[in-house]
Amino acid sequence: MPQTLEAPPDSADVIQRLRHAMAAVRLSFTWLGVRRTLTHQQRSTAAGAFGAEGDFVSAGKKLIDTRHPKFKALTTIRGEVVAFWKNLSVPWPEPGIRLMRQDQVDDFNRRMQVFTQQLDERVAELNDHFDELKDSARDRLGSLFNESDYPATLRGAFAITWDFPAVEPPSYLRRLNPELYEQECDRVRSRFAEAARLAEEAFFAELNDLISHLCERLSGSQDGKPKVFRDSAVTNLTDFFTRFRRLNVGSSEELERLVDQAQNTLRGVRPGSLRTSDGLRQHVASQLSGVQSVLDGLMVDRPRRAILRSRRRAEENDR
């Protein structure tokens, strides 16, 4: 049955909450490139083995064995950094930037400094094996090996960078060019409106995926036995509830009700209890299936609306 949508929360209020409570944080990496495109002559030579023309063939070479444990340690840290950054933030319309609660900035900055120290230590360890990695590449690449493809050292070839870019119009612009300042205010409001929409959609999609996975694990059987599931099928949902409460921008009352319903269903439920109690499995699966049904309907049927509903009211709040 299609869901009846209530009037959305006042968009100007949502935007103001975002602007007053959030800070933009940008994350980037310096990372050694491990692939090189073959030269024209090398492509022509490779293409000749297939009777093809070099200009119609694309080929490259891998400089370092990225399966080496010391290199994998670097990619693990990078993955942890990205996951940490995303866990504390919501999307922003510009790639590489997200919005974080202002009261989380100090903790984020301290943790990133720890990550930076860990990365530097891992890079130093990889650098100790750099000659070994190059010797291996020389054997594997044959005539394609080129010493000039490699830096003299790996120190400085990997780095984590983060900063807190300004996303509000510069105050001096109001004095220098009031008309341009108003245009910038309009652009910023539109971006925060888009950020609110992106956050709402991301929360809807994540909640739907997590509930769908847990329901699939709790329902039915496999080889006559209840399906096996990892603790993370439950703990990932409880972690989501915590993150949602911390980052919710208040743009969707429907989403808040569904999160409340799912959280109440899982309150006090332990993964071990779900494995040993058929009745509890059935109860939780039934309740969460109801939430998922509503989620599916909302994600399909609700109109694609911008969170910015009243520019005039938003402008009044800025004055």
SEGU-963295 format. One record per residue (C-alpha): residue in three letters; z negated, y, x negated. Coordinates in steps of 0.05 Angstrom, whole numbers, padded with zeros to 5 digits, always signed. Layout:
REM residues N
ALAZYX ...
REM end
This chain:
REM residues 319
MET+00000+00000+00000 PRO+00018+00068-00030 GLN-00042+00108-00052 THR-00060+00174-00018 LEU-00064+00227-00071 GLU-00116+00281-00065 ALA-00103+00351-00090 PRO-00109+00352-00166 PRO-00166+00389-00200 ASP-00151+00462-00211 SER-00102+00463-00269 ALA-00126+00530-00296 ASP-00197+00502-00302 VAL-00172+00440-00338 ILE-00133+00482-00388 GLN-00192+00528-00400 ARG-00238+00468-00413 LEU-00189+00442-00464 ARG-00181+00509-00499 HIS-00256+00523-00502 ALA-00280+00453-00521 MET-00225+00425-00566 ALA-00199+00438-00636 ALA-00131+00418-00663 VAL-00132+00370-00721 ARG-00071+00351-00762 LEU-00066+00288-00804 SER-00014+00271-00856 PHE-00005+00224-00915 THR+00027+00227-00983 TRP+00054+00157-00994 LEU+00095+00127-01049 GLY+00164+00107-01024 VAL+00175+00034-01039 ARG+00250+00030-01022 ARG+00312+00062-01051 THR+00383+00064-01025 LEU+00433+00031-01071 THR+00483+00074-01108 HIS+00555+00077-01084 GLN+00576+00030-01140 GLN+00520-00019-01124 ARG+00539-00019-01050 SER+00612-00032-01068 THR+00592-00090-01112 ALA+00548-00119-01058 ALA+00601-00109-01005 GLY+00653-00144-01048 ALA+00616-00210-01039 PHE+00633-00206-00965 GLY+00702-00176-00972 ALA+00677-00111-00942 GLU+00686-00038-00962 GLY+00626-00005-00995 ASP+00629+00056-00950 PHE+00618+00011-00889 VAL+00557-00024-00917 SER+00486+00001-00920 ALA+00439-00031-00971 GLY+00373-00016-01006 LYS+00324-00046-01055 LYS+00249-00056-01052 LEU+00213-00027-01112 ILE+00144-00059-01104 ASP+00118-00122-01073 THR+00079-00093-01015 ARG+00047-00161-01003 HIS+00006-00152-01066 PRO-00069-00151-01046 LYS-00081-00084-01080 PHE-00024-00051-01043 LYS-00045-00082-00977 ALA-00114-00051-00989 LEU-00081+00018-00987 THR-00044+00004-00922 THR-00108-00022-00891 ILE-00143+00044-00906 ARG-00085+00083-00877 GLY-00089+00042-00814 GLU-00164+00054-00809 VAL-00155+00129-00818 VAL-00103+00133-00763 ALA-00145+00092-00716 PHE-00207+00135-00730 TRP-00167+00199-00718 LYS-00138+00174-00653 ASN-00205+00146-00629 LEU-00236+00216-00632 SER-00178+00255-00602 VAL-00126+00263-00548 PRO-00051+00277-00556 TRP-00021+00345-00570 PRO+00053+00358-00557 GLU+00068+00368-00632 PRO+00074+00306-00675 GLY+00018+00296-00726 ILE-00031+00339-00687 ARG-00084+00318-00636 LEU-00141+00352-00600 MET-00213+00336-00619 ARG-00279+00359-00590 GLN-00305+00417-00631 ASP-00374+00384-00637 GLN-00340+00324-00672 VAL-00306+00365-00726 ASP-00362+00361-00778 ASP-00370+00285-00769 PHE-00295+00277-00773 ASN-00291+00318-00837 ARG-00346+00279-00870 ARG-00315+00212-00852 MET-00247+00234-00878 GLN-00278+00252-00944 VAL-00305+00181-00948 PHE-00236+00153-00932 THR-00206+00197-00987 GLN-00255+00170-01038 GLN-00240+00099-01016 LEU-00166+00111-01022 ASP-00172+00141-01091 GLU-00212+00080-01113 ARG-00159+00032-01085 VAL-00103+00072-01118 ALA-00138+00067-01185 GLU-00143-00009-01175 LEU-00069-00013-01157 ASN-00052+00029-01217 ASP-00085-00022-01262 HIS-00034-00072-01236 PHE+00025-00024-01238 ASP+00057-00054-01300 GLU+00050-00123-01270 LEU+00084-00099-01206 LYS+00141-00068-01245 ASP+00151-00131-01287 SER+00155-00171-01222 ALA+00205-00122-01194 ARG+00247-00126-01258 ASP+00252-00201-01251 ARG+00268-00199-01177 LEU+00317-00140-01177 GLY+00357-00160-01238 SER+00410-00108-01254 LEU+00386-00066-01195 PHE+00321-00050-01231 ASN+00316+00022-01255 GLU+00255+00047-01293 SER+00268+00118-01269 ASP+00254+00096-01197 TYR+00180+00091-01215 PRO+00130+00146-01229 ALA+00092+00145-01295 THR+00027+00132-01256 LEU+00007+00118-01185 ARG-00050+00168-01188 GLY-00031+00224-01141 ALA+00024+00183-01107 PHE-00022+00168-01047 ALA-00064+00219-01010 ILE-00094+00236-00943 THR-00089+00307-00918 TRP-00121+00338-00857 ASP-00130+00408-00831 PHE-00146+00446-00768 PRO-00085+00488-00749 ALA-00092+00548-00703 VAL-00059+00535-00635 GLU-00082+00599-00601 PRO-00041+00664-00605 PRO-00063+00708-00664 SER-00107+00764-00639 TYR-00071+00816-00681 LEU-00008+00804-00641 ARG-00039+00836-00580 ARG-00043+00902-00618 LEU+00024+00897-00653 ASN+00066+00873-00595 PRO+00032+00863-00528 GLU+00094+00835-00495 LEU+00104+00783-00550 TYR+00030+00767-00546 GLU+00036+00751-00471 GLN+00096+00706-00486 GLU+00054+00669-00537 CYS-00002+00662-00487 ASP+00046+00631-00437 ARG+00071+00583-00491 VAL+00000+00562-00510 ARG-00020+00551-00437 SER+00042+00507-00428 ARG+00024+00467-00489 PHE-00047+00456-00466 ALA-00021+00436-00398 GLU+00024+00385-00431 ALA-00034+00360-00474 ALA-00075+00349-00410 ARG-00018+00310-00379 LEU-00008+00268-00442 ALA-00082+00252-00446 GLU-00084+00231-00373 GLU-00023+00186-00381 ALA-00051+00155-00444 PHE-00117+00139-00410 PHE-00081+00109-00349 ALA-00037+00065-00393 GLU-00093+00042-00439 LEU-00140+00025-00381 ASN-00084-00013-00346 ASP-00067-00053-00409 LEU-00140-00071-00424 ILE-00155-00092-00352 SER-00090-00131-00347 HIS-00106-00169-00411 LEU-00177-00186-00390 CYS-00156-00207-00320 GLU-00103-00253-00349 ARG-00155-00286-00393 LEU-00206-00294-00337 SER-00158-00320-00285 GLY-00132-00391-00280 SER-00138-00445-00332 GLN-00103-00476-00391 ASP-00099-00552-00397 GLY-00151-00558-00342 LYS-00201-00513-00377 PRO-00216-00439-00370 LYS-00171-00396-00414 VAL-00200-00377-00481 PHE-00212-00303-00495 ARG-00240-00264-00552 ASP-00301-00219-00546 SER-00255-00160-00560 ALA-00223-00170-00491 VAL-00289-00144-00463 THR-00314-00099-00519 ASN-00248-00062-00522 LEU-00258-00042-00450 THR-00330-00020-00461 ASP-00307+00020-00521 PHE-00254+00053-00477 PHE-00307+00074-00427 THR-00346+00109-00482 ARG-00285+00144-00510 PHE-00261+00165-00440 ARG-00329+00197-00425 ARG-00325+00235-00490 LEU-00253+00258-00485 ASN-00239+00261-00410 VAL-00207+00328-00393 GLY-00223+00323-00319 SER-00150+00325-00298 SER-00151+00265-00252 GLU-00205+00247-00201 GLU-00168+00182-00186 LEU-00173+00160-00258 GLU-00247+00177-00262 ARG-00261+00135-00200 LEU-00224+00076-00228 VAL-00260+00081-00294 ASP-00326+00084-00256 GLN-00307+00022-00216 ALA-00286-00018-00277 GLN-00348+00003-00316 ASN-00395-00016-00260 THR-00361-00084-00256 LEU-00373-00098-00330 ARG-00442-00065-00335 GLY-00490-00116-00367 VAL-00435-00169-00372 ARG-00432-00205-00439 PRO-00372-00244-00464 GLY-00415-00306-00472 SER-00436-00303-00399 LEU-00364-00300-00377 ARG-00349-00363-00416 THR-00406-00403-00385 SER-00407-00378-00313 ASP-00347-00394-00269 GLY-00377-00352-00213 LEU-00383-00291-00258 ARG-00313-00300-00284 GLN-00285-00302-00213 HIS-00326-00241-00192 VAL-00305-00198-00251 ALA-00232-00221-00246 SER-00231-00204-00172 GLN-00262-00135-00181 LEU-00218-00116-00240 SER-00156-00142-00205 GLY-00171-00093-00149 VAL-00175-00036-00200 GLN-00110-00059-00233 SER-00075-00060-00166 VAL-00094+00012-00153 LEU-00074+00031-00224 ASP-00006+00000-00216 GLY+00005+00037-00152 LEU-00016+00104-00181 MET+00026+00095-00244 VAL+00088+00079-00203 ASP+00080+00122-00141 ARG+00045+00184-00162 PRO+00092+00243-00174 ARG+00106+00267-00244 ARG+00071+00334-00240 ALA+00054+00386-00292 ILE-00019+00400-00298 LEU-00003+00474-00298 ARG-00002+00490-00223 SER-00020+00563-00222 ARG+00001+00607-00280 ARG-00028+00669-00247 ARG-00097+00639-00241 ALA-00095+00616-00314 GLU-00075+00685-00336 GLU-00133+00715-00297 ASN-00181+00669-00334 ASP-00153+00694-00401 ARG-00168+00767-00385 
REM end
